[in-house]
Amino acid sequence: MVKMTKSKTFQAYLPNCHRTYSCIHCRAHLANHDELISKSFQGSQGRAYLFNSVVNVGCGPAEERVLLTGLHAVAVHKRRCSEHAFESSQKYKEGKFIIELAHMIKDNGWE
């Protein structure tokens, strides 16, 4: 079921029984806490988390960027991205998603 919220269409809603992360601007669900891989990332606007999978996120065309850990091809959309790493030690990031803390909040089940 697709629901309209604040004039935006969201395709996926995560179960209420799980701790989730949502967009700070529109409250769309972004990721389930169980998909969190690492909290030690740095985005262009501060700290970021690496997730195995996300919802309600689209990716644009890949751009090559030199990041702290080397050259990466990054597909960016709404401050979230998926990477292709050129350094062998960074291959674990491929196909994963980085969300900056400045753009998300914790929802559902956090104490």
URCOR-V250007 format. One line per field, one symbol per residue. ss: DSSP state (2 for helix, 1 for strand, 0 for the rest). phi: phi as a letter, one per 20 degrees, with the letter a starting at -180 (. if undefined). A space follows every 50 residues. Layout:
ss=???
phi=???
This chain:
ss=00111001110000000001111000001111222111111110011111 10000000000111111001111111100111111002222221001111 22211110000
phi=.edeclmcddeccegfedfcdcffecmffdbegfefdbddccefdpgbdd dfbcclcddeffcecedgdofcedddblmcbcdceeeffdffefmecdcf gfdbceclned
